[in-house]
Amino acid sequence: GLVIDGQTLNIIFQGGLEEKLLALAQHCRSVLCCRTTPLHKSMVVKLVRRQLKVMTLSIGDGANDVSMIQAADVGIGISGQDGMQAVMASDFAISRFKHLKKLLLVHGHWCYTRLAKMVIYFFYKNVCYVNLLFWYQFFCGFSGSSMVDYWQMIFFNLFFTSLPPLLFGILDKDVSAETLLRLPELYKNGQ
């Protein structure tokens, strides 16, 4: 593990030693930055994103974590005694740190699978609709006449094809929560 304090981070960022810090940090299983300013926290997140080209996740519980949460790809705010500033700036909010595992492994997996299936559904819906319009143009001699009324097209998209994705998004759970918590490697299948 690597433990860095705020003064050391200050020297690293002012001296242009960011690449050496990243090279050292990549050999460690964990890196802990303590006694740092909010600017240092966001600079570390930006450095990791920019140099390693990876997706970052930041977790914070107070106002001093807001810049770090906003600099990351995914920000998680923990509501607690320090106020609600981190929660208001975050993408997701949890009440306790122990809920992070369920948020990532269970809800993250379900979100991946639902979004992937929803994209396929919308492609299928649009291909069906455009196919009808394409073949109708052969029937009417490519005159440009409309096959359906404007209101019918609005109702088709609003009412007739919006209910299946909503129900699917709410009810679809391909694997139970207990199985996902027991087998964390299932998270990679969605990616």
trRosetta pair geometry for C-beta under 8 A, 3 or more apart (Angstrom, degrees):
i j d omega theta_ij theta_ji phi_ij phi_ji
1 28 5.7 90 -127 -170 24 116
1 29 6.3 -53 -75 60 69 85
1 30 4.7 -13 -118 67 97 90
1 31 7.2 176 -163 -83 68 33
1 32 6.7 21 175 -1 114 104
2 24 6.5 113 -104 135 152 103
2 25 5.9 -107 43 -107 156 67
2 28 4.4 -90 -14 -76 104 170
2 30 7.4 -166 31 99 67 51
2 31 4.6 -11 66 -116 106 76
2 32 7.0 176 90 27 54 66
3 31 8.0 175 -78 -161 31 50
3 32 4.8 -14 -110 69 72 104
3 34 6.5 -4 -167 7 95 113
4 8 4.9 -124 -163 86 86 130
4 9 5.7 98 145 -56 120 89
4 12 7.8 -13 -162 -13 140 144
4 21 7.8 33 -88 -144 159 116
4 31 7.1 3 5 -175 109 94
4 32 7.3 167 26 87 65 53
4 33 5.2 -22 71 -109 96 71
4 34 7.5 157 80 25 44 67
5 8 5.3 96 56 11 69 103
5 9 7.2 -131 103 -4 36 91
5 33 7.7 138 -110 -163 18 58
5 34 5.6 -38 -106 76 68 80
5 35 4.8 2 -155 60 92 116
5 36 7.3 -174 -178 -62 42 75
6 9 5.6 -55 -147 37 34 112
6 10 6.3 41 153 -25 66 103
6 33 7.8 86 -73 176 58 91
6 34 7.6 -90 -28 103 79 45
6 35 4.6 -104 -6 117 107 79
6 36 4.3 167 -90 -101 90 49
6 37 6.1 93 -142 -14 129 74
6 40 5.8 -152 -131 -14 82 169
7 10 5.5 -50 -152 30 33 117
7 11 6.7 32 151 -17 64 101
7 35 7.9 -8 -8 110 79 120
8 11 5.7 -53 -152 35 36 110
8 12 6.3 37 150 -21 67 106
9 12 5.4 -53 -145 36 35 114
9 13 6.2 26 160 -13 69 107
9 33 6.5 48 -61 -145 138 116
9 36 5.9 28 26 -117 154 112
9 40 4.8 76 120 -150 148 126
9 43 7.7 132 171 79 118 124
9 44 7.1 -57 -139 -64 132 110
10 13 6.3 -59 -144 40 26 102
10 14 6.1 13 162 -8 63 115
10 40 7.3 -64 -62 -92 69 122
11 14 6.1 -64 -139 46 25 103
11 15 5.6 9 167 -7 65 122
11 17 7.5 2 126 28 76 133
12 15 6.3 -68 -136 46 18 100
12 17 4.6 -97 -146 71 68 106
12 18 6.5 106 157 -77 98 52
12 20 7.8 -138 -141 69 101 98
12 21 5.2 54 -160 -56 142 136
13 17 8.0 -76 -47 46 21 76
13 18 6.8 51 -104 -70 57 98
13 40 7.5 -140 -19 -119 146 79
13 43 6.0 11 -105 150 142 152
17 20 4.7 -47 -175 42 85 117
17 21 5.9 94 125 -28 85 95
18 21 5.6 -55 -151 35 34 114
18 22 6.4 31 154 -17 67 104
18 47 5.4 -137 -160 -142 123 130
18 51 7.1 -172 140 -52 113 149
19 22 5.7 -53 -148 37 33 110
19 23 6.3 35 152 -21 66 105
19 51 7.1 -176 -102 -139 69 145
20 23 5.6 -49 -144 36 33 113
20 24 6.4 32 155 -16 64 106
21 24 5.9 -58 -149 39 29 109
21 25 6.0 27 154 -19 66 111
21 47 7.7 6 85 149 125 151
22 25 5.5 -55 -138 40 31 111
22 26 6.3 37 159 -27 65 103
22 47 6.9 -146 -67 150 113 109
22 48 7.3 161 -113 -100 107 63
22 51 5.5 -92 -91 111 167 150
22 52 6.8 -166 -158 -53 129 101
23 26 6.1 -51 -150 27 27 112
23 27 7.5 21 153 -14 56 104
24 27 6.2 -64 -164 33 36 107
24 28 7.0 26 146 -19 67 110
25 28 5.6 -62 -153 33 41 112
25 31 4.8 0 -140 -74 105 146
26 52 8.0 163 -85 -101 114 125
28 31 5.6 104 89 -65 136 82
33 36 4.9 6 150 -26 107 144
33 40 6.9 -165 169 134 137 115
33 41 7.0 166 98 -99 140 70
33 44 6.1 -119 -43 -56 163 169
36 40 3.9 -118 -175 85 109 136
36 41 5.6 131 112 -53 126 79
36 44 7.8 -10 -177 -16 163 132
37 40 4.8 103 52 2 73 100
37 41 7.3 -135 96 -5 43 85
37 64 7.8 -119 -168 -161 43 108
38 41 5.6 -51 -150 32 37 114
38 42 6.6 29 157 -12 68 104
38 64 4.8 -139 -70 -166 103 66
38 65 7.1 -136 -119 -73 94 19
38 66 7.0 4 -150 48 134 75
38 67 4.7 100 163 29 104 123
38 68 6.8 -125 -156 -24 70 91
39 42 6.1 -59 -149 41 32 104
39 43 6.1 32 154 -21 66 110
39 67 6.7 -14 -87 102 40 161
40 43 5.6 -58 -144 38 30 112
40 44 6.4 33 157 -22 66 103
41 44 6.0 -54 -152 31 29 109
41 45 6.7 24 153 -14 62 106
41 58 7.8 99 162 -145 107 132
41 64 7.6 106 5 149 148 83
41 65 6.7 -87 134 -125 164 58
41 67 6.5 121 78 83 102 96
41 68 3.8 -53 136 -72 115 123
41 71 8.0 162 120 32 76 137
42 45 5.7 -54 -149 38 37 111
42 46 6.1 35 154 -17 69 107
42 67 4.0 -67 -51 137 135 102
42 68 5.0 -130 -72 -82 64 52
42 70 7.3 -9 -116 65 120 85
42 71 4.2 141 -150 -28 86 148
43 46 5.7 -54 -142 41 32 110
43 47 6.1 38 155 -25 64 106
44 47 5.6 -52 -147 33 29 115
44 48 6.6 27 156 -17 63 104
44 68 7.8 -1 56 -122 96 106
45 48 6.0 -55 -150 36 31 108
45 49 6.3 29 154 -16 65 108
45 56 5.4 135 -160 154 90 158
45 58 5.8 -21 -103 -70 144 126
45 68 5.5 133 -18 -152 140 74
45 71 4.3 120 90 106 129 120
45 72 5.1 -82 -167 -71 138 80
46 49 5.7 -55 -145 39 32 111
46 50 5.9 24 161 -15 68 113
46 71 5.3 -78 -55 -172 87 127
47 50 6.1 -60 -140 41 24 105
47 51 5.8 0 172 2 65 117
48 51 6.7 -64 -128 48 20 94
48 52 5.4 -21 -171 24 62 121
48 54 6.6 -52 155 53 92 106
48 56 5.8 110 95 -88 119 128
49 52 7.3 -55 -104 53 8 83
49 53 7.4 51 176 -102 45 27
49 54 6.9 -114 -114 61 45 60
49 55 8.0 29 -117 -125 88 21
49 56 5.2 -77 -71 -12 96 128
49 71 7.6 -152 -2 156 141 89
49 72 7.6 -177 -59 -124 127 48
49 73 7.2 151 -112 -38 123 95
50 53 7.6 -9 172 -67 17 60
55 73 4.7 -69 -158 42 79 160
55 74 7.2 38 167 -2 105 103
56 71 7.8 -24 92 117 142 80
56 72 4.3 -118 109 -140 102 87
56 73 5.2 130 52 9 65 92
56 74 7.4 -168 99 33 49 71
57 72 5.8 95 -131 172 14 139
57 73 6.9 -50 -70 62 54 87
57 74 4.6 -17 -110 72 82 104
57 75 7.6 175 -157 -84 56 28
57 76 6.7 23 180 -5 98 108
58 65 7.2 175 154 -180 113 101
58 68 4.7 -173 -165 141 148 91
58 69 4.8 -151 96 -99 122 47
58 71 7.0 69 -25 64 153 81
58 72 3.7 -175 -5 -19 105 148
58 74 7.6 170 24 89 62 55
58 75 5.3 -15 65 -115 95 73
58 76 7.1 -175 92 30 47 71
59 65 7.8 -37 121 -175 35 145
59 69 7.9 66 -106 -97 10 94
59 75 8.0 160 -84 -163 35 53
59 76 4.7 -16 -107 72 78 106
59 77 7.9 175 -153 -85 55 21
59 78 6.6 45 180 -25 93 108
59 97 7.5 86 165 -124 141 91
59 100 6.9 -12 -109 -106 147 137
60 64 7.6 -147 -165 84 129 63
60 65 2.3 173 -158 148 148 153
60 66 7.1 -135 96 -53 153 35
60 68 5.9 124 -51 71 137 116
60 69 5.2 -104 24 -52 123 111
60 75 7.6 -27 22 -165 101 96
60 76 7.7 144 23 83 56 60
60 77 6.3 -27 73 -115 75 63
60 78 7.0 -152 105 21 28 89
60 86 4.4 -143 104 -135 96 134
60 90 7.6 -169 51 -74 89 119
61 65 6.5 75 30 14 38 149
61 77 7.1 124 -104 -169 39 63
61 78 4.1 -38 -94 70 93 104
61 79 7.6 -153 -144 -57 83 3
61 80 4.6 7 -173 25 120 131
61 82 5.4 104 127 36 86 128
61 86 5.5 -143 -144 39 10 159
62 65 5.6 102 59 6 62 101
62 80 7.5 -60 -64 66 77 110
62 82 3.2 -59 -99 143 100 151
62 83 6.4 77 -137 43 67 91
62 85 6.7 29 173 56 39 109
62 86 5.7 33 27 -30 13 122
63 66 5.9 -19 -164 -20 47 116
63 82 6.8 -141 -1 155 73 107
63 83 6.1 14 -40 65 97 134
63 85 4.0 45 -94 58 74 158
63 86 7.0 -121 -69 -42 28 78
65 68 5.1 -61 -163 46 63 115
65 69 5.7 66 140 -28 86 104
65 77 7.8 152 99 -116 124 77
65 86 4.9 20 74 -104 113 120
66 69 5.7 -57 -146 36 30 111
66 70 6.3 22 159 -13 66 109
66 85 5.5 -64 -66 146 122 106
66 86 6.1 -131 -75 -95 68 58
66 89 4.5 109 -142 4 88 169
67 70 5.8 -57 -144 42 31 108
67 71 6.2 33 156 -24 64 109
68 71 5.8 -57 -146 34 29 111
68 72 6.7 28 157 -23 63 106
68 75 8.0 139 111 -121 64 107
69 72 6.2 -57 -153 28 29 109
69 75 3.5 84 -175 -150 85 128
69 76 7.4 -139 -130 41 107 33
69 77 6.4 27 -127 -70 157 86
69 86 6.0 138 -32 -152 154 79
69 89 5.1 110 88 112 131 111
69 90 5.1 -72 -176 -90 138 79
70 75 6.4 2 -64 -64 33 155
70 89 5.7 -68 -56 175 97 116
72 75 5.3 135 64 -73 110 77
74 91 5.5 -86 -153 43 64 146
74 92 7.3 8 -179 8 98 110
75 89 6.6 -64 135 122 153 81
75 90 4.1 -138 120 -133 98 70
75 91 5.0 121 53 1 73 87
75 92 7.5 171 93 30 52 68
76 90 5.6 66 -146 -164 11 136
76 91 7.0 -45 -73 56 50 82
76 92 5.0 -21 -112 73 78 97
76 93 7.3 157 -164 -94 61 27
76 94 6.4 5 -178 7 109 106
76 100 6.9 88 148 -115 163 98
76 103 7.2 112 -124 118 136 158
77 84 7.8 67 155 -166 138 56
77 86 3.8 162 -136 130 101 81
77 87 3.7 180 120 -88 138 42
77 88 7.2 112 -95 16 176 36
77 89 6.6 125 -70 59 132 71
77 90 3.3 -156 -19 -5 100 143
77 92 7.4 178 26 90 70 46
77 93 4.9 -24 70 -108 95 79
77 94 7.7 164 84 27 48 61
78 86 6.7 -5 40 103 56 137
78 87 7.4 -111 64 -71 13 89
78 93 7.6 156 -92 -158 21 65
78 94 5.8 -27 -107 74 70 83
78 95 7.3 69 -159 179 70 11
78 96 7.1 51 -152 -131 110 11
78 97 6.0 -7 -112 -69 148 71
79 84 6.1 4 -125 -109 92 79
79 86 8.0 -166 -82 73 43 97
79 87 5.0 23 -76 -63 85 142
79 93 6.1 47 -34 -178 101 111
79 94 7.6 -155 11 92 82 33
79 95 5.5 -34 53 -117 104 58
82 85 7.7 -73 127 32 93 99
82 86 7.4 44 92 -2 117 119
83 86 7.7 118 89 7 79 81
84 87 4.7 -55 -163 45 73 118
84 88 5.6 77 136 -28 88 100
85 88 5.8 -56 -147 36 30 110
85 89 6.4 15 159 -9 65 111
86 89 6.0 -65 -146 44 30 103
86 90 6.0 33 157 -34 66 115
87 90 5.8 -58 -142 26 28 115
87 93 4.4 50 -146 -119 96 125
90 93 5.8 130 77 -73 127 73
92 103 6.3 128 152 -167 149 136
94 97 7.5 114 103 -91 127 23
94 99 4.3 -170 -166 82 128 125
94 100 6.4 -159 41 -69 169 62
94 103 5.9 -91 -72 -49 132 144
95 99 6.5 70 47 0 70 147
96 99 5.3 106 67 -8 77 99
97 100 5.8 -19 -176 -14 54 117
98 101 7.1 -33 178 14 51 105
99 102 5.6 -56 -163 44 61 109
99 103 5.9 66 140 -28 81 105
100 103 5.5 -56 -146 36 33 115
100 104 6.2 20 162 -10 68 108
101 104 6.4 -64 -148 42 24 101
101 105 5.8 -7 171 8 65 119
101 181 7.0 70 141 -130 111 95
102 105 6.6 -64 -123 52 23 91
102 106 4.9 -16 -166 21 66 124
102 107 6.9 59 143 -7 70 97
102 177 7.2 20 -145 -166 100 115
102 181 6.8 -18 -98 -88 73 115
103 106 7.4 -15 -65 50 7 86
103 107 5.4 -35 -150 41 43 123
103 108 6.9 66 140 -32 54 95
104 107 7.5 19 -23 55 8 82
104 108 4.8 -1 -168 -11 40 140
104 187 7.4 8 145 -123 84 147
105 108 6.3 9 -55 41 7 110
105 109 6.4 4 169 -18 44 113
105 180 5.3 155 146 149 94 100
105 181 6.0 112 105 -95 140 54
105 184 5.4 -74 -121 -122 129 82
105 187 5.6 -88 -131 -69 66 124
106 109 6.2 -62 -152 33 19 106
106 110 6.5 10 156 -10 59 110
106 177 4.7 24 -133 -134 134 86
106 180 4.8 130 -99 93 67 141
106 181 6.4 -12 -59 -55 106 86
107 110 5.6 -53 -142 41 35 111
107 111 6.0 40 156 -25 66 107
108 111 5.7 -55 -146 35 28 113
108 112 6.5 32 155 -20 63 103
108 187 6.4 24 98 -140 117 109
108 190 7.7 175 136 63 77 154
109 112 5.8 -53 -152 32 31 112
109 113 6.5 20 157 -10 65 107
109 175 7.0 -43 133 52 140 117
109 180 5.4 -151 33 -135 154 136
109 186 6.3 28 -124 117 147 97
109 187 5.3 -105 -76 -110 102 64
109 189 7.8 42 -142 58 104 94
109 190 5.4 -179 -142 -25 61 142
110 113 6.1 -60 -147 41 31 105
110 114 6.0 29 158 -18 67 111
110 172 7.5 153 -161 104 92 80
110 173 5.9 -27 -117 -118 120 73
110 174 7.5 174 -113 21 68 83
111 114 5.9 -57 -141 40 27 109
111 115 6.1 24 162 -16 64 110
112 115 6.2 -64 -148 39 23 106
112 116 6.3 20 159 -17 63 111
112 190 3.0 74 115 171 147 136
112 191 6.8 -63 -141 -59 148 50
113 116 5.8 -55 -145 37 30 111
113 117 6.3 22 160 -12 65 109
113 172 7.1 -139 114 134 109 120
113 174 5.3 -102 166 1 167 132
113 190 5.5 -91 -50 -112 72 109
114 117 6.0 -62 -148 42 28 105
114 118 6.0 30 155 -23 66 110
114 168 7.2 153 -143 133 89 86
114 169 5.4 88 -171 -127 128 67
114 172 5.6 147 -98 76 91 125
115 118 5.5 -54 -141 36 31 114
115 119 6.5 35 158 -22 64 101
116 119 6.0 -52 -152 30 29 110
116 120 6.8 27 151 -14 61 106
116 190 7.1 -158 -16 -157 135 80
117 120 5.6 -54 -151 38 37 113
117 121 6.3 42 150 -24 67 104
117 168 6.8 -126 115 159 126 131
117 172 7.0 -120 58 170 154 171
118 121 5.4 -50 -147 34 34 115
118 122 6.4 30 156 -16 66 104
118 165 5.7 77 -131 -145 97 110
118 168 7.2 162 -84 100 83 125
118 169 6.5 33 -78 -78 128 102
119 122 6.0 -55 -147 38 30 106
119 123 6.5 33 153 -18 63 105
120 123 5.8 -54 -150 36 32 112
120 124 6.3 32 153 -19 65 108
121 124 5.7 -58 -151 37 30 112
121 125 6.3 30 153 -20 66 106
121 164 7.1 -160 -164 115 140 116
121 165 5.9 163 107 -88 151 98
121 168 7.3 150 -58 59 161 164
122 125 5.5 -48 -141 36 34 113
122 126 6.2 27 161 -13 66 108
122 165 7.5 33 -61 -85 88 142
123 126 6.1 -63 -146 43 27 104
123 127 6.0 28 157 -21 66 110
124 127 5.8 -54 -142 36 27 110
124 128 6.4 28 158 -19 62 106
125 128 6.0 -58 -154 35 27 111
125 129 6.4 20 154 -14 63 110
125 161 5.4 101 -143 -159 140 143
126 129 5.7 -55 -143 40 34 110
126 130 5.9 28 161 -14 69 109
127 130 6.1 -57 -139 43 27 104
127 131 6.0 35 157 -27 63 109
128 131 5.8 -56 -148 32 25 115
128 132 6.8 27 154 -19 60 102
129 132 5.9 -53 -158 30 32 111
129 133 6.8 27 149 -13 64 105
129 156 7.4 123 -111 145 128 142
130 133 5.5 -53 -150 39 39 112
130 134 6.1 45 150 -26 69 104
131 134 5.6 -51 -145 33 31 115
131 135 6.5 20 161 -9 65 106
132 135 6.3 -62 -147 42 27 101
132 136 6.1 31 155 -24 64 111
132 147 6.6 -178 137 121 99 167
133 136 5.6 -55 -144 34 30 116
133 137 6.8 37 156 -27 62 99
133 147 5.8 -144 -109 6 67 137
134 137 6.1 -54 -162 23 30 111
134 138 7.7 28 144 -14 60 97
135 138 5.6 -43 -161 27 46 113
135 139 6.8 47 144 -19 67 103
136 139 5.3 -53 -154 35 42 116
136 140 6.3 14 157 0 74 107
136 147 4.3 -12 175 -86 172 128
137 140 6.3 -63 -136 51 31 92
137 141 8.0 -93 173 68 56 16
137 142 5.1 46 174 -95 98 60
137 143 8.0 -168 -145 28 69 55
137 144 8.0 30 -124 -75 101 33
138 141 7.9 33 -177 -71 26 27
138 142 7.5 19 -87 -48 33 79
140 143 5.0 -88 140 25 103 107
140 145 5.2 -108 165 45 158 115
146 149 7.3 103 118 -92 128 26
146 150 7.6 -10 168 -56 164 68
148 152 4.4 -116 174 87 110 127
148 153 5.3 133 100 -56 122 85
148 156 7.4 23 149 -25 164 140
149 152 4.4 94 58 3 84 106
149 153 7.2 -149 92 -7 45 83
150 153 5.8 -55 -156 32 32 112
150 154 6.7 31 149 -17 65 104
151 154 5.5 -51 -149 35 38 112
151 155 6.3 33 154 -14 69 106
152 155 5.7 -55 -144 42 32 108
152 156 6.1 42 152 -29 65 104
153 156 5.5 -47 -146 29 30 117
153 157 6.8 19 159 -8 62 105
154 157 6.3 -65 -154 42 29 101
154 158 5.8 12 159 -7 68 118
155 158 5.8 -62 -129 48 30 102
155 159 5.2 -24 -169 28 72 114
155 160 6.5 64 139 -13 76 103
156 159 7.7 -44 -89 52 8 75
156 160 5.1 -40 -140 43 45 126
156 161 6.3 28 161 -2 65 110
157 160 7.8 13 -18 48 13 85
157 161 6.1 -40 -128 51 34 114
157 162 7.1 60 155 -47 48 100
158 162 5.9 -30 178 -13 30 136
159 162 6.4 -46 -104 29 12 107
159 163 7.3 16 -179 -26 49 104
160 163 7.7 -65 -172 15 16 103
161 164 6.8 -45 -160 31 49 107
161 165 7.5 39 155 -6 70 106
162 165 6.4 -63 -158 42 41 103
162 166 6.2 38 153 -19 73 113
163 166 5.8 -62 -146 39 32 111
163 167 6.1 26 162 -14 69 109
164 167 6.0 -60 -142 42 28 106
164 168 5.9 27 161 -18 66 113
165 168 5.5 -58 -140 43 30 112
165 169 5.9 32 160 -22 67 108
166 169 5.8 -55 -144 36 26 110
166 170 6.4 17 159 -13 62 109
167 170 6.0 -62 -147 40 29 105
167 171 5.7 -7 170 8 68 119
168 171 6.6 -70 -127 51 21 89
168 172 5.2 21 -179 -31 65 122
169 172 6.8 -30 -102 23 14 108
173 176 6.9 63 141 -97 119 40
173 177 7.7 -39 -169 -43 134 77
175 179 4.9 -107 172 83 102 127
175 180 5.5 120 108 -56 117 94
175 186 6.2 -72 67 168 173 155
176 179 4.8 93 61 7 84 102
176 180 7.1 -154 95 -4 44 88
177 180 5.7 -57 -148 39 33 110
177 181 6.3 30 156 -16 67 107
178 181 5.9 -57 -148 38 30 108
178 182 6.2 24 155 -16 65 111
179 182 5.7 -60 -144 41 30 108
179 183 6.0 -17 170 24 69 109
179 186 7.2 45 133 -10 92 163
180 183 6.7 -73 -129 61 23 76
180 184 7.6 64 171 -99 59 42
180 186 5.7 -108 -120 72 69 133
180 187 7.4 90 -161 -63 97 79
181 184 7.5 5 -157 -69 27 76
183 186 5.0 69 110 -19 104 108
184 187 5.8 -18 179 -4 63 116
185 188 6.0 -33 -174 17 60 112
186 189 5.5 -32 -167 9 56 119
187 190 6.5 -53 -174 25 43 108
187 191 7.5 36 140 -15 67 105
188 191 5.5 -54 -157 32 49 114
